[in-house]
Amino acid sequence: MTSKNPLYASVSLLLTLAACNGGSVGDEGADSSSGGGTDDPTATSGDPTSASDPTTNDTTVSTTMTTAETEDPDTTDTDPSTTGPGGCPQDIDFGTPDLGACGPLDSDFTPDASPDYPTCVSDGGEWVLVDEPPGSAARVVAYEDIIDLLRSGATPTADDFTAARTIYATDNGLESRVLRREDTHYPPIPAEDQDEGVAFDRQCTVGENATNYPDRCVGPAKIQPIVDAAFAAGMTGDGDANVHAAVIDAALQWFLWVSIYKESASCILAPGDCDSSWAYYNGATAQGEAIGVAANLVAIDPAIDEAIFNGMLAIRCWRDLYPADGDPAFEDLGPNGEAMFYSAHEQLDNAAWYGWARLVREHLELQPAVCDSEADANWAFIQVAGPVLDPEAETRDGTAAGTLAALWANDAPTVEDLEAGIAAIDAAFPCPQCETCDVPAAWGY
């Protein structure tokens, strides 16, 4: 299939830029924009005076799902004709995804048997660090601490939002990475708009790049404004606190999910970013002990987590078979190494898209079963998380994509609207490992 994936263009551009960048590269490098160790241009804007360091916080990490993620919709037998006032909660059976054809492809990496992969460090089915323990794990702990404050079951107070905002703005914490996060599903920023003195994956901090390339610069252009507005409203008591909490939850999970893909790509040039990709997903925990996005997906279906983790193990296997010496260069891998990387990255990406689609589907199923503020909060979560699927849905199934885009813009969906949205998700995002399903390679390669 002809390549349309901007990752191909990204690789060659990253290699060119890497030769010009000073200092560390990748997400876990020194928090500066140049080799001289200068102050990070993405310095946090929150009040650091009472910030707690999530790396040393003794707060117990909550790995349970929020009410909106665990409540069983099949608990009532009320009239299912509407979702408006007086028509909820409702017992609606939306069916379950057809997983009958699911299973690893022959080309996929699995710890049991992977014909296309020689013996490697991933064969044991556990993550083996490429470098040092990644700092991104602390950011997932910070996410859990924020959710514990804002979505523990009780309506959060203004003080809860203030405390959560302090965690978010901790030095070198979540906000510092949101402010520079790129979505590498999209084409790289043109070379003429990049600064050779800034690390290859921090170009969204340069000039007007975040404004001019909002899809690529998803962190500063899209996620950060959503988070800032929700925190500001929550801290001043403006509007529905549960809605603001749900919006923050969805936006931060979006950041963590985007980081999985971005870090798995940038570990071409910064090998430690392989570890960061894994840690952004599950908090650098052992299988069965996940926090963050991984815990939320495990609660929906453990098979989702298995598929994503196997994709990560494929990346780790590739890095083991083609270790980086000195300054990594993609062209030094040779044709076989390049092909293995693209295959592993494809496996991970398809699994991650499927996981996000199932997360959105779970909230769509929940909508008729919740009422009042809880329903508003659940729909607010969907209106942040749902549009993340749009570009990939468009490449897979234009009709389904149109249905979904209309649903996200609908502030008062009916049961029929929800049913159509769920059918569209199932059509565009079947299981990622399916020999009989027509699942195009993500973004065309």
C-alpha positions as CSV (number, residue, x, y, z in Angstrom):
1,M,0.0,0.0,0.0
2,T,1.3,3.4,-0.9
3,S,2.5,5.3,2.2
4,K,0.5,8.3,3.3
5,N,1.8,8.2,6.9
6,P,3.6,11.4,7.9
7,L,5.9,9.3,10.1
8,Y,7.9,8.4,7.0
9,A,8.5,12.1,6.4
10,S,9.0,12.7,10.1
11,V,11.8,10.1,10.3
12,S,13.9,11.8,7.6
13,L,13.3,15.2,9.0
14,L,14.1,14.1,12.6
15,L,17.4,12.7,11.4
16,T,18.3,16.0,9.8
17,L,17.3,18.0,12.8
18,A,19.0,15.7,15.3
19,A,22.4,16.6,13.9
20,C,21.7,20.2,14.7
21,N,20.2,19.9,18.2
22,G,22.2,20.3,21.3
23,G,21.7,18.5,24.6
24,S,19.3,15.7,25.3
25,V,16.5,14.6,23.0
26,G,13.3,12.9,23.7
27,D,10.7,13.3,26.4
28,E,13.0,12.3,29.3
29,G,15.9,14.5,28.4
30,A,16.9,17.6,30.3
31,D,14.0,20.0,30.5
32,S,15.4,22.6,28.3
33,S,15.0,23.7,24.7
34,S,18.6,23.9,23.7
35,G,21.9,22.2,24.4
36,G,23.0,25.0,26.8
37,G,20.6,23.9,29.5
38,T,18.6,27.1,29.4
39,D,15.2,27.4,31.1
40,D,12.4,25.4,29.5
41,P,10.3,27.6,27.3
42,T,7.3,25.6,28.4
43,A,7.6,26.6,32.0
44,T,4.4,25.9,33.9
45,S,1.9,28.7,34.4
46,G,0.4,27.4,37.6
47,D,1.1,28.5,41.1
48,P,4.0,26.3,42.3
49,T,4.0,27.6,45.8
50,S,2.1,24.6,47.2
51,A,3.0,22.0,44.6
52,S,3.7,18.5,45.8
53,D,6.1,16.3,43.9
54,P,4.3,13.3,42.5
55,T,7.5,11.4,42.6
56,T,7.6,11.5,46.3
57,N,3.9,11.7,47.1
58,D,2.8,9.0,49.5
59,T,-0.9,9.3,48.4
60,T,-2.3,5.9,47.6
61,V,-2.8,5.7,43.9
62,S,-6.4,4.9,42.9
63,T,-6.7,2.3,40.2
64,T,-10.4,2.1,40.2
65,M,-12.6,3.6,37.5
66,T,-14.8,6.6,38.2
67,T,-18.5,6.3,38.6
68,A,-19.0,7.2,35.0
69,E,-16.7,4.3,34.0
70,T,-18.0,1.5,36.2
71,E,-21.7,2.0,36.7
72,D,-23.7,-0.8,35.1
73,P,-26.3,0.6,32.6
74,D,-28.4,-2.5,32.8
75,T,-29.9,-1.8,36.2
76,T,-33.3,-0.3,35.4
77,D,-36.3,-1.1,33.2
78,T,-37.5,2.5,32.6
79,D,-38.8,3.8,29.3
80,P,-35.9,3.7,26.8
81,S,-37.5,6.2,24.3
82,T,-35.6,9.3,25.3
83,T,-32.5,10.5,27.1
84,G,-33.9,13.8,28.2
85,P,-35.3,14.8,31.6
86,G,-37.7,12.3,32.9
87,G,-36.4,9.5,30.7
88,C,-33.5,8.3,32.8
89,P,-31.9,6.2,34.0
90,Q,-32.6,3.7,31.3
91,D,-31.8,0.1,30.7
92,I,-30.4,0.1,27.1
93,D,-28.7,-3.0,25.6
94,F,-26.3,-1.7,23.0
95,G,-24.9,-5.1,22.3
96,T,-21.2,-6.0,22.6
97,P,-18.4,-5.7,20.0
98,D,-18.0,-8.8,17.8
99,L,-14.6,-10.2,18.8
100,G,-15.1,-13.6,17.2
101,A,-12.4,-12.9,14.5
102,C,-9.9,-11.3,16.8
103,G,-6.5,-12.8,17.3
104,P,-2.8,-11.9,16.6
105,L,-1.8,-11.6,13.0
106,D,1.1,-13.7,11.8
107,S,3.1,-10.6,11.5
108,D,2.4,-9.4,15.0
109,F,4.7,-9.7,17.9
110,T,3.5,-11.9,20.8
111,P,5.6,-13.4,23.6
112,D,4.4,-16.9,22.6
113,A,5.3,-17.1,19.0
114,S,6.4,-14.4,16.5
115,P,7.6,-15.8,13.2
116,D,8.7,-12.4,11.9
117,Y,10.8,-11.6,15.1
118,P,14.0,-13.4,16.1
119,T,14.6,-14.2,19.7
120,C,14.7,-11.0,21.7
121,V,14.3,-9.4,25.2
122,S,10.5,-9.2,24.8
123,D,10.0,-12.9,24.6
124,G,9.5,-13.2,28.4
125,G,6.4,-11.0,28.1
126,E,7.7,-8.4,30.5
127,W,9.0,-4.9,29.9
128,V,12.8,-4.7,30.2
129,L,14.1,-1.1,30.5
130,V,16.1,0.3,27.6
131,D,17.5,3.0,29.8
132,E,16.8,4.4,33.3
133,P,13.3,4.3,34.9
134,P,11.3,6.9,33.0
135,G,10.1,10.1,34.6
136,S,6.9,9.8,32.7
137,A,5.7,7.3,35.3
138,A,5.4,10.1,37.9
139,R,3.2,12.0,35.5
140,V,0.8,9.0,35.4
141,V,0.8,9.0,39.2
142,A,0.0,12.7,39.1
143,Y,-2.9,12.0,36.8
144,E,-4.2,9.4,39.3
145,D,-3.8,11.9,42.2
146,I,-5.8,14.5,40.2
147,I,-8.6,12.1,39.4
148,D,-8.7,11.0,43.0
149,L,-9.3,14.6,44.0
150,L,-11.8,15.4,41.2
151,R,-13.7,12.2,40.4
152,S,-13.8,10.2,43.6
153,G,-17.6,10.0,43.7
154,A,-18.3,13.3,45.6
155,T,-18.7,16.6,43.8
156,P,-15.3,18.3,43.9
157,T,-14.9,21.6,45.7
158,A,-13.1,24.7,44.5
159,D,-10.3,23.7,46.9
160,D,-10.1,20.3,45.2
161,F,-9.6,21.9,41.9
162,T,-6.9,24.2,43.3
163,A,-5.1,21.2,44.8
164,A,-5.4,19.3,41.6
165,R,-4.1,22.3,39.6
166,T,-1.1,22.4,41.8
167,I,-0.3,18.8,41.1
168,Y,-0.8,19.4,37.4
169,A,1.6,22.4,37.4
170,T,4.4,20.7,39.4
171,D,7.8,21.5,37.9
172,N,8.7,18.9,35.2
173,G,5.2,17.4,35.7
174,L,2.2,17.0,33.5
175,E,1.7,20.5,32.3
176,S,5.4,20.9,31.3
177,R,4.8,18.0,28.8
178,V,1.4,18.9,27.7
179,L,2.8,22.3,26.6
180,R,5.2,20.7,24.1
181,R,3.4,17.5,23.2
182,E,3.2,16.7,19.4
183,D,0.9,14.2,17.8
184,T,3.1,12.4,15.3
185,H,0.1,11.1,13.5
186,Y,0.2,14.4,11.7
187,P,2.9,15.8,9.4
188,P,5.9,17.4,11.0
189,I,6.3,21.1,11.2
190,P,8.0,22.3,8.1
191,A,11.8,22.7,8.4
192,E,11.6,26.5,7.7
193,D,9.5,26.9,10.8
194,Q,11.7,24.9,13.1
195,D,14.5,26.1,15.3
196,E,17.7,24.1,15.0
197,G,18.7,25.1,18.5
198,V,15.5,23.4,19.9
199,A,15.2,19.6,20.4
200,F,13.4,17.8,17.5
201,D,10.3,17.0,19.6
202,R,9.9,20.4,21.2
203,Q,9.3,22.5,18.0
204,C,5.7,23.3,19.1
205,T,7.3,25.7,21.7
206,V,8.8,27.7,18.9
207,G,7.3,30.9,17.7
208,E,3.7,30.6,16.3
209,N,4.0,26.9,15.6
210,A,1.3,25.8,18.1
211,T,-1.1,28.3,16.4
212,N,-0.1,27.5,12.8
213,Y,0.0,23.7,13.2
214,P,-2.6,22.9,15.8
215,D,-3.1,19.2,14.8
216,R,0.6,18.4,15.2
217,C,0.9,20.7,18.2
218,V,-2.0,19.0,20.0
219,G,-0.7,19.7,23.5
220,P,-0.4,23.4,23.5
221,A,-3.0,24.1,20.8
222,K,-5.8,21.8,21.9
223,I,-5.3,19.9,25.2
224,Q,-3.9,22.7,27.3
225,P,-6.7,25.3,26.6
226,I,-9.3,22.6,27.5
227,V,-7.5,21.8,30.8
228,D,-6.9,25.5,31.7
229,A,-10.5,26.5,31.1
230,A,-11.8,23.6,33.2
231,F,-9.5,24.2,36.1
232,A,-10.3,28.0,36.0
233,A,-14.0,27.3,36.2
234,G,-13.6,24.7,38.9
235,M,-11.5,26.9,41.1
236,T,-14.0,29.8,40.9
237,G,-17.1,27.7,41.3
238,D,-18.4,28.6,37.9
239,G,-20.7,26.0,36.3
240,D,-21.0,22.3,37.1
241,A,-18.0,21.0,39.0
242,N,-18.6,17.5,37.8
243,V,-18.5,18.5,34.2
244,H,-15.2,20.4,34.7
245,A,-13.7,17.3,36.4
246,A,-14.8,15.0,33.5
247,V,-13.3,17.4,31.0
248,I,-10.0,17.4,32.8
249,D,-10.1,13.6,33.0
250,A,-10.7,13.2,29.3
251,A,-8.1,15.8,28.3
252,L,-5.4,14.3,30.5
253,Q,-6.1,10.8,29.2
254,W,-5.9,12.2,25.7
255,F,-2.4,13.5,26.5
256,L,-1.3,10.2,27.9
257,W,-2.7,8.3,24.9
258,V,-1.0,10.6,22.4
259,S,2.2,10.3,24.3
260,I,2.2,6.5,23.8
261,Y,2.5,6.9,20.0
262,K,4.8,9.9,20.1
263,E,7.3,8.4,22.5
264,S,7.3,5.1,20.6
265,A,8.3,7.0,17.4
266,S,10.9,9.3,19.0
267,C,12.7,6.3,20.6
268,I,14.3,6.0,17.1
269,L,16.6,8.9,18.1
270,A,16.2,8.8,21.8
271,P,16.1,5.1,22.9
272,G,14.9,6.0,26.4
273,D,11.7,7.2,24.9
274,C,10.8,3.5,24.4
275,D,10.5,3.3,28.2
276,S,8.6,6.5,28.3
277,S,6.0,5.2,25.8
278,W,5.4,2.2,28.1
279,A,5.3,4.3,31.2
280,Y,2.8,6.9,29.8
281,Y,0.5,4.0,29.2
282,N,0.5,2.1,32.5
283,G,2.7,4.1,34.9
284,A,5.7,1.8,34.5
285,T,3.9,-1.0,36.4
286,A,4.0,-4.7,35.9
287,Q,1.1,-6.4,34.0
288,G,-1.9,-6.7,36.2
289,E,-0.9,-3.7,38.3
290,A,-1.6,-0.9,35.8
291,I,-2.6,2.6,36.6
292,G,-3.7,5.4,34.2
293,V,-5.1,4.7,30.8
294,A,-4.1,1.1,31.0
295,A,-6.1,0.5,34.1
296,N,-9.2,2.1,32.5
297,L,-8.9,-0.1,29.5
298,V,-8.3,-3.2,31.5
299,A,-11.6,-2.5,33.3
300,I,-13.3,-2.5,29.9
301,D,-11.6,-5.6,28.5
302,P,-8.2,-7.1,29.5
303,A,-7.8,-8.1,25.8
304,I,-7.4,-4.4,24.9
305,D,-4.5,-4.1,27.3
306,E,-2.9,-7.3,26.0
307,A,-3.0,-6.0,22.4
308,I,-1.5,-2.6,23.3
309,F,1.2,-4.2,25.5
310,N,2.2,-6.6,22.8
311,G,2.6,-3.7,20.4
312,M,4.9,-2.1,23.0
313,L,6.8,-5.4,23.3
314,A,7.2,-5.3,19.5
315,I,8.9,-1.9,19.7
316,R,11.1,-3.1,22.6
317,C,12.0,-6.2,20.6
318,W,13.0,-4.1,17.6
319,R,15.1,-1.8,19.8
320,D,16.8,-4.9,21.3
321,L,17.6,-6.4,17.9
322,Y,18.7,-3.1,16.5
323,P,20.4,-1.4,19.5
324,A,21.3,2.3,19.4
325,D,25.0,3.1,19.6
326,G,26.2,6.7,20.0
327,D,23.9,8.9,18.0
328,P,21.2,6.7,16.6
329,A,20.5,7.1,12.9
330,F,17.5,5.5,11.3
331,E,19.2,4.8,8.0
332,D,21.8,2.7,9.9
333,L,19.1,0.1,10.6
334,G,19.1,-1.1,7.1
335,P,16.0,-2.3,5.2
336,N,15.2,-5.1,7.6
337,G,15.5,-2.9,10.7
338,E,13.4,-0.2,9.1
339,A,10.7,-2.6,8.1
340,M,10.6,-4.2,11.5
341,F,10.2,-0.8,13.1
342,Y,7.3,0.1,10.9
343,S,5.6,-3.2,11.5
344,A,6.0,-2.9,15.3
345,H,4.8,0.7,15.3
346,E,1.8,-0.3,13.2
347,Q,0.9,-3.0,15.6
348,L,1.0,-0.6,18.5
349,D,-0.9,2.1,16.7
350,N,-3.8,-0.1,15.6
351,A,-4.1,-1.5,19.1
352,A,-4.0,2.0,20.7
353,W,-6.7,3.3,18.3
354,Y,-8.9,0.3,19.2
355,G,-8.4,1.0,22.9
356,W,-9.4,4.6,22.6
357,A,-12.4,3.7,20.5
358,R,-13.5,1.2,23.2
359,L,-13.0,3.8,25.9
360,V,-15.3,6.2,24.0
361,R,-17.8,3.4,23.3
362,E,-18.0,2.6,27.0
363,H,-19.0,6.1,27.8
364,L,-21.6,6.2,25.0
365,E,-23.1,3.0,26.5
366,L,-23.3,4.7,29.9
367,Q,-25.1,7.8,28.8
368,P,-28.7,6.6,29.1
369,A,-28.0,5.1,32.5
370,V,-27.0,8.4,34.2
371,C,-29.0,11.5,34.9
372,D,-28.6,15.2,35.7
373,S,-25.1,16.4,36.6
374,E,-23.7,12.9,36.1
375,A,-25.1,12.7,32.6
376,D,-23.8,16.1,31.8
377,A,-20.4,15.1,33.0
378,N,-20.4,11.9,31.0
379,W,-21.3,13.7,27.9
380,A,-18.7,16.4,28.5
381,F,-16.1,13.6,28.7
382,I,-17.4,12.2,25.4
383,Q,-17.2,15.5,23.7
384,V,-13.5,15.8,24.5
385,A,-12.5,12.2,23.9
386,G,-14.8,11.4,21.0
387,P,-13.3,13.8,18.4
388,V,-9.8,12.3,19.0
389,L,-11.1,9.4,16.8
390,D,-12.2,11.6,13.9
391,P,-9.0,11.7,11.7
392,E,-8.4,8.0,11.9
393,A,-12.1,7.2,11.4
394,E,-12.1,9.4,8.2
395,T,-9.3,7.3,6.7
396,R,-11.0,4.0,7.5
397,D,-14.7,4.7,6.9
398,G,-16.0,8.1,5.7
399,T,-19.6,7.3,6.5
400,A,-18.9,6.2,10.0
401,A,-16.7,9.3,10.5
402,G,-19.6,11.6,9.5
403,T,-21.9,9.9,11.9
404,L,-19.4,10.3,14.8
405,A,-18.6,13.9,14.0
406,A,-22.3,14.8,14.1
407,L,-22.7,12.9,17.4
408,W,-19.9,14.8,19.2
409,A,-21.5,18.1,18.2
410,N,-25.0,17.0,19.5
411,D,-25.7,18.3,23.0
412,A,-28.9,16.3,23.4
413,P,-28.4,12.8,21.8
414,T,-31.3,10.4,21.6
415,V,-30.9,6.7,22.2
416,E,-31.0,6.3,18.4
417,D,-28.1,8.8,18.0
418,L,-26.1,6.8,20.6
419,E,-26.9,3.5,18.8
420,A,-25.7,5.0,15.5
421,G,-22.5,6.2,17.1
422,I,-21.7,2.9,18.6
423,A,-22.4,1.1,15.3
424,A,-20.0,3.6,13.6
425,I,-17.3,3.0,16.2
426,D,-17.7,-0.8,15.7
427,A,-17.5,-0.4,11.9
428,A,-14.4,1.9,11.9
429,F,-12.6,0.4,14.8
430,P,-12.9,-3.4,14.9
431,C,-10.4,-5.3,16.9
432,P,-6.8,-4.5,15.8
433,Q,-5.7,-8.0,15.2
434,C,-8.2,-9.5,12.7
435,E,-7.3,-11.5,9.6
436,T,-10.9,-11.3,8.2
437,C,-11.6,-7.6,9.0
438,D,-10.9,-4.8,6.5
439,V,-8.7,-2.7,8.8
440,P,-6.4,-0.5,6.8
441,A,-3.0,0.2,8.1
442,A,-3.2,3.3,10.2
443,W,-2.7,6.4,8.2
444,G,-2.1,4.5,5.0
445,Y,1.2,2.6,5.4
